[in-house]
Amino acid sequence: MKSKLLALSKNEEFRTLLKSKKISNKYATIFFGHLKSKNKKKLNISFVTKKKIGNAVKRNRIKRRLRNIMNDACKKISINLNYSYLVIAKSTMLNNEFKKIKETLFFEFKKIK
């Protein structure tokens, strides 16, 4: 099955989301808001990891984990597709269990309505 995730591409989109609402936890910060040029049938989401976290291998591992979590979230919980999301990972994601991270992020995405 083809993924329903669609990445943000324009600098303007990132800037508008960074000025909008946010939710933080110990694993990630989630910015969410409405974008004008958005496909309503797909989940518009991007994952960002800072260079402070580590080398490219570690950063890509975090992004793979986040993509996997969001693919599961699309299937298991109802995510508001009217919003666009920007997930900025924190360094605590590297050392913790996948299951704990998944539960925490599921809880955060359920809060966004």
MODELLER restraints for C-alpha pairs under 7 A, 6 or more apart:
rsr = mdl.restraints
at = mdl.atoms
rsr.add(forms.Gaussian(group=physical.xy_distance, feature=features.Distance(at['CA:4:A'], at['CA:42:A']), mean=5.12, stdev=0.5))
rsr.add(forms.Gaussian(group=physical.xy_distance, feature=features.Distance(at['CA:4:A'], at['CA:43:A']), mean=5.93, stdev=0.5))
rsr.add(forms.Gaussian(group=physical.xy_distance, feature=features.Distance(at['CA:5:A'], at['CA:42:A']), mean=6.06, stdev=0.5))
rsr.add(forms.Gaussian(group=physical.xy_distance, feature=features.Distance(at['CA:5:A'], at['CA:43:A']), mean=4.91, stdev=0.5))
rsr.add(forms.Gaussian(group=physical.xy_distance, feature=features.Distance(at['CA:5:A'], at['CA:44:A']), mean=6.11, stdev=0.5))
rsr.add(forms.Gaussian(group=physical.xy_distance, feature=features.Distance(at['CA:5:A'], at['CA:45:A']), mean=6.55, stdev=0.5))
rsr.add(forms.Gaussian(group=physical.xy_distance, feature=features.Distance(at['CA:6:A'], at['CA:42:A']), mean=6.39, stdev=0.5))
rsr.add(forms.Gaussian(group=physical.xy_distance, feature=features.Distance(at['CA:6:A'], at['CA:43:A']), mean=5.83, stdev=0.5))
rsr.add(forms.Gaussian(group=physical.xy_distance, feature=features.Distance(at['CA:6:A'], at['CA:44:A']), mean=4.74, stdev=0.5))
rsr.add(forms.Gaussian(group=physical.xy_distance, feature=features.Distance(at['CA:6:A'], at['CA:45:A']), mean=6.00, stdev=0.5))
rsr.add(forms.Gaussian(group=physical.xy_distance, feature=features.Distance(at['CA:7:A'], at['CA:44:A']), mean=5.74, stdev=0.5))
rsr.add(forms.Gaussian(group=physical.xy_distance, feature=features.Distance(at['CA:7:A'], at['CA:45:A']), mean=5.19, stdev=0.5))
rsr.add(forms.Gaussian(group=physical.xy_distance, feature=features.Distance(at['CA:7:A'], at['CA:46:A']), mean=5.00, stdev=0.5))
rsr.add(forms.Gaussian(group=physical.xy_distance, feature=features.Distance(at['CA:8:A'], at['CA:44:A']), mean=6.49, stdev=0.5))
rsr.add(forms.Gaussian(group=physical.xy_distance, feature=features.Distance(at['CA:8:A'], at['CA:45:A']), mean=6.24, stdev=0.5))
rsr.add(forms.Gaussian(group=physical.xy_distance, feature=features.Distance(at['CA:8:A'], at['CA:46:A']), mean=5.69, stdev=0.5))
rsr.add(forms.Gaussian(group=physical.xy_distance, feature=features.Distance(at['CA:17:A'], at['CA:31:A']), mean=5.99, stdev=0.5))
rsr.add(forms.Gaussian(group=physical.xy_distance, feature=features.Distance(at['CA:17:A'], at['CA:32:A']), mean=5.99, stdev=0.5))
rsr.add(forms.Gaussian(group=physical.xy_distance, feature=features.Distance(at['CA:17:A'], at['CA:33:A']), mean=5.86, stdev=0.5))
rsr.add(forms.Gaussian(group=physical.xy_distance, feature=features.Distance(at['CA:17:A'], at['CA:86:A']), mean=6.94, stdev=0.5))
rsr.add(forms.Gaussian(group=physical.xy_distance, feature=features.Distance(at['CA:18:A'], at['CA:31:A']), mean=6.29, stdev=0.5))
rsr.add(forms.Gaussian(group=physical.xy_distance, feature=features.Distance(at['CA:20:A'], at['CA:31:A']), mean=6.63, stdev=0.5))
rsr.add(forms.Gaussian(group=physical.xy_distance, feature=features.Distance(at['CA:20:A'], at['CA:32:A']), mean=6.33, stdev=0.5))
rsr.add(forms.Gaussian(group=physical.xy_distance, feature=features.Distance(at['CA:20:A'], at['CA:33:A']), mean=5.68, stdev=0.5))
rsr.add(forms.Gaussian(group=physical.xy_distance, feature=features.Distance(at['CA:21:A'], at['CA:31:A']), mean=5.73, stdev=0.5))
rsr.add(forms.Gaussian(group=physical.xy_distance, feature=features.Distance(at['CA:21:A'], at['CA:32:A']), mean=5.62, stdev=0.5))
rsr.add(forms.Gaussian(group=physical.xy_distance, feature=features.Distance(at['CA:21:A'], at['CA:33:A']), mean=6.44, stdev=0.5))
rsr.add(forms.Gaussian(group=physical.xy_distance, feature=features.Distance(at['CA:22:A'], at['CA:29:A']), mean=6.90, stdev=0.5))
rsr.add(forms.Gaussian(group=physical.xy_distance, feature=features.Distance(at['CA:22:A'], at['CA:30:A']), mean=5.44, stdev=0.5))
rsr.add(forms.Gaussian(group=physical.xy_distance, feature=features.Distance(at['CA:22:A'], at['CA:31:A']), mean=4.27, stdev=0.5))
rsr.add(forms.Gaussian(group=physical.xy_distance, feature=features.Distance(at['CA:22:A'], at['CA:32:A']), mean=6.15, stdev=0.5))
rsr.add(forms.Gaussian(group=physical.xy_distance, feature=features.Distance(at['CA:23:A'], at['CA:29:A']), mean=5.82, stdev=0.5))
rsr.add(forms.Gaussian(group=physical.xy_distance, feature=features.Distance(at['CA:23:A'], at['CA:30:A']), mean=5.19, stdev=0.5))
rsr.add(forms.Gaussian(group=physical.xy_distance, feature=features.Distance(at['CA:23:A'], at['CA:31:A']), mean=6.55, stdev=0.5))
rsr.add(forms.Gaussian(group=physical.xy_distance, feature=features.Distance(at['CA:24:A'], at['CA:30:A']), mean=6.22, stdev=0.5))
rsr.add(forms.Gaussian(group=physical.xy_distance, feature=features.Distance(at['CA:26:A'], at['CA:92:A']), mean=6.91, stdev=0.5))
rsr.add(forms.Gaussian(group=physical.xy_distance, feature=features.Distance(at['CA:27:A'], at['CA:89:A']), mean=6.27, stdev=0.5))
rsr.add(forms.Gaussian(group=physical.xy_distance, feature=features.Distance(at['CA:27:A'], at['CA:90:A']), mean=5.31, stdev=0.5))
rsr.add(forms.Gaussian(group=physical.xy_distance, feature=features.Distance(at['CA:27:A'], at['CA:92:A']), mean=5.69, stdev=0.5))
rsr.add(forms.Gaussian(group=physical.xy_distance, feature=features.Distance(at['CA:27:A'], at['CA:93:A']), mean=5.38, stdev=0.5))
rsr.add(forms.Gaussian(group=physical.xy_distance, feature=features.Distance(at['CA:27:A'], at['CA:101:A']), mean=6.84, stdev=0.5))
rsr.add(forms.Gaussian(group=physical.xy_distance, feature=features.Distance(at['CA:28:A'], at['CA:87:A']), mean=6.50, stdev=0.5))
rsr.add(forms.Gaussian(group=physical.xy_distance, feature=features.Distance(at['CA:28:A'], at['CA:88:A']), mean=5.54, stdev=0.5))
rsr.add(forms.Gaussian(group=physical.xy_distance, feature=features.Distance(at['CA:28:A'], at['CA:89:A']), mean=4.41, stdev=0.5))
rsr.add(forms.Gaussian(group=physical.xy_distance, feature=features.Distance(at['CA:28:A'], at['CA:90:A']), mean=5.24, stdev=0.5))
rsr.add(forms.Gaussian(group=physical.xy_distance, feature=features.Distance(at['CA:29:A'], at['CA:87:A']), mean=5.79, stdev=0.5))
rsr.add(forms.Gaussian(group=physical.xy_distance, feature=features.Distance(at['CA:29:A'], at['CA:88:A']), mean=5.19, stdev=0.5))
rsr.add(forms.Gaussian(group=physical.xy_distance, feature=features.Distance(at['CA:29:A'], at['CA:89:A']), mean=6.55, stdev=0.5))
rsr.add(forms.Gaussian(group=physical.xy_distance, feature=features.Distance(at['CA:30:A'], at['CA:85:A']), mean=6.73, stdev=0.5))
rsr.add(forms.Gaussian(group=physical.xy_distance, feature=features.Distance(at['CA:30:A'], at['CA:86:A']), mean=5.71, stdev=0.5))
rsr.add(forms.Gaussian(group=physical.xy_distance, feature=features.Distance(at['CA:30:A'], at['CA:87:A']), mean=4.60, stdev=0.5))
rsr.add(forms.Gaussian(group=physical.xy_distance, feature=features.Distance(at['CA:30:A'], at['CA:88:A']), mean=6.43, stdev=0.5))
rsr.add(forms.Gaussian(group=physical.xy_distance, feature=features.Distance(at['CA:31:A'], at['CA:85:A']), mean=5.67, stdev=0.5))
rsr.add(forms.Gaussian(group=physical.xy_distance, feature=features.Distance(at['CA:31:A'], at['CA:86:A']), mean=5.04, stdev=0.5))
rsr.add(forms.Gaussian(group=physical.xy_distance, feature=features.Distance(at['CA:31:A'], at['CA:87:A']), mean=6.44, stdev=0.5))
rsr.add(forms.Gaussian(group=physical.xy_distance, feature=features.Distance(at['CA:32:A'], at['CA:83:A']), mean=6.09, stdev=0.5))
rsr.add(forms.Gaussian(group=physical.xy_distance, feature=features.Distance(at['CA:32:A'], at['CA:84:A']), mean=5.54, stdev=0.5))
rsr.add(forms.Gaussian(group=physical.xy_distance, feature=features.Distance(at['CA:32:A'], at['CA:85:A']), mean=4.55, stdev=0.5))
rsr.add(forms.Gaussian(group=physical.xy_distance, feature=features.Distance(at['CA:32:A'], at['CA:86:A']), mean=6.41, stdev=0.5))
rsr.add(forms.Gaussian(group=physical.xy_distance, feature=features.Distance(at['CA:33:A'], at['CA:83:A']), mean=5.11, stdev=0.5))
rsr.add(forms.Gaussian(group=physical.xy_distance, feature=features.Distance(at['CA:33:A'], at['CA:84:A']), mean=5.56, stdev=0.5))
rsr.add(forms.Gaussian(group=physical.xy_distance, feature=features.Distance(at['CA:33:A'], at['CA:85:A']), mean=6.90, stdev=0.5))
rsr.add(forms.Gaussian(group=physical.xy_distance, feature=features.Distance(at['CA:34:A'], at['CA:82:A']), mean=6.67, stdev=0.5))
rsr.add(forms.Gaussian(group=physical.xy_distance, feature=features.Distance(at['CA:34:A'], at['CA:83:A']), mean=4.95, stdev=0.5))
rsr.add(forms.Gaussian(group=physical.xy_distance, feature=features.Distance(at['CA:34:A'], at['CA:84:A']), mean=5.97, stdev=0.5))
rsr.add(forms.Gaussian(group=physical.xy_distance, feature=features.Distance(at['CA:35:A'], at['CA:84:A']), mean=6.54, stdev=0.5))
rsr.add(forms.Gaussian(group=physical.xy_distance, feature=features.Distance(at['CA:40:A'], at['CA:81:A']), mean=6.09, stdev=0.5))
rsr.add(forms.Gaussian(group=physical.xy_distance, feature=features.Distance(at['CA:40:A'], at['CA:82:A']), mean=6.12, stdev=0.5))
rsr.add(forms.Gaussian(group=physical.xy_distance, feature=features.Distance(at['CA:41:A'], at['CA:81:A']), mean=6.95, stdev=0.5))
rsr.add(forms.Gaussian(group=physical.xy_distance, feature=features.Distance(at['CA:42:A'], at['CA:81:A']), mean=6.76, stdev=0.5))
rsr.add(forms.Gaussian(group=physical.xy_distance, feature=features.Distance(at['CA:43:A'], at['CA:81:A']), mean=5.62, stdev=0.5))
rsr.add(forms.Gaussian(group=physical.xy_distance, feature=features.Distance(at['CA:44:A'], at['CA:84:A']), mean=4.91, stdev=0.5))
rsr.add(forms.Gaussian(group=physical.xy_distance, feature=features.Distance(at['CA:44:A'], at['CA:85:A']), mean=6.25, stdev=0.5))
rsr.add(forms.Gaussian(group=physical.xy_distance, feature=features.Distance(at['CA:45:A'], at['CA:84:A']), mean=5.86, stdev=0.5))
rsr.add(forms.Gaussian(group=physical.xy_distance, feature=features.Distance(at['CA:45:A'], at['CA:85:A']), mean=4.57, stdev=0.5))
rsr.add(forms.Gaussian(group=physical.xy_distance, feature=features.Distance(at['CA:45:A'], at['CA:86:A']), mean=5.67, stdev=0.5))
rsr.add(forms.Gaussian(group=physical.xy_distance, feature=features.Distance(at['CA:46:A'], at['CA:85:A']), mean=6.52, stdev=0.5))
rsr.add(forms.Gaussian(group=physical.xy_distance, feature=features.Distance(at['CA:46:A'], at['CA:86:A']), mean=5.03, stdev=0.5))
rsr.add(forms.Gaussian(group=physical.xy_distance, feature=features.Distance(at['CA:46:A'], at['CA:87:A']), mean=6.19, stdev=0.5))
rsr.add(forms.Gaussian(group=physical.xy_distance, feature=features.Distance(at['CA:47:A'], at['CA:63:A']), mean=6.25, stdev=0.5))
rsr.add(forms.Gaussian(group=physical.xy_distance, feature=features.Distance(at['CA:47:A'], at['CA:86:A']), mean=6.10, stdev=0.5))
rsr.add(forms.Gaussian(group=physical.xy_distance, feature=features.Distance(at['CA:47:A'], at['CA:87:A']), mean=4.86, stdev=0.5))
rsr.add(forms.Gaussian(group=physical.xy_distance, feature=features.Distance(at['CA:47:A'], at['CA:88:A']), mean=5.98, stdev=0.5))
rsr.add(forms.Gaussian(group=physical.xy_distance, feature=features.Distance(at['CA:48:A'], at['CA:87:A']), mean=6.14, stdev=0.5))
rsr.add(forms.Gaussian(group=physical.xy_distance, feature=features.Distance(at['CA:48:A'], at['CA:88:A']), mean=4.72, stdev=0.5))
rsr.add(forms.Gaussian(group=physical.xy_distance, feature=features.Distance(at['CA:48:A'], at['CA:89:A']), mean=6.19, stdev=0.5))
rsr.add(forms.Gaussian(group=physical.xy_distance, feature=features.Distance(at['CA:49:A'], at['CA:59:A']), mean=5.91, stdev=0.5))
rsr.add(forms.Gaussian(group=physical.xy_distance, feature=features.Distance(at['CA:49:A'], at['CA:88:A']), mean=5.94, stdev=0.5))
rsr.add(forms.Gaussian(group=physical.xy_distance, feature=features.Distance(at['CA:49:A'], at['CA:89:A']), mean=5.27, stdev=0.5))
rsr.add(forms.Gaussian(group=physical.xy_distance, feature=features.Distance(at['CA:53:A'], at['CA:59:A']), mean=6.86, stdev=0.5))
rsr.add(forms.Gaussian(group=physical.xy_distance, feature=features.Distance(at['CA:53:A'], at['CA:91:A']), mean=5.30, stdev=0.5))
rsr.add(forms.Gaussian(group=physical.xy_distance, feature=features.Distance(at['CA:62:A'], at['CA:93:A']), mean=6.88, stdev=0.5))
rsr.add(forms.Gaussian(group=physical.xy_distance, feature=features.Distance(at['CA:62:A'], at['CA:94:A']), mean=6.79, stdev=0.5))
rsr.add(forms.Gaussian(group=physical.xy_distance, feature=features.Distance(at['CA:69:A'], at['CA:102:A']), mean=6.01, stdev=0.5))
rsr.add(forms.Gaussian(group=physical.xy_distance, feature=features.Distance(at['CA:73:A'], at['CA:106:A']), mean=6.71, stdev=0.5))
rsr.add(forms.Gaussian(group=physical.xy_distance, feature=features.Distance(at['CA:79:A'], at['CA:109:A']), mean=6.70, stdev=0.5))
rsr.add(forms.Gaussian(group=physical.xy_distance, feature=features.Distance(at['CA:80:A'], at['CA:113:A']), mean=6.43, stdev=0.5))
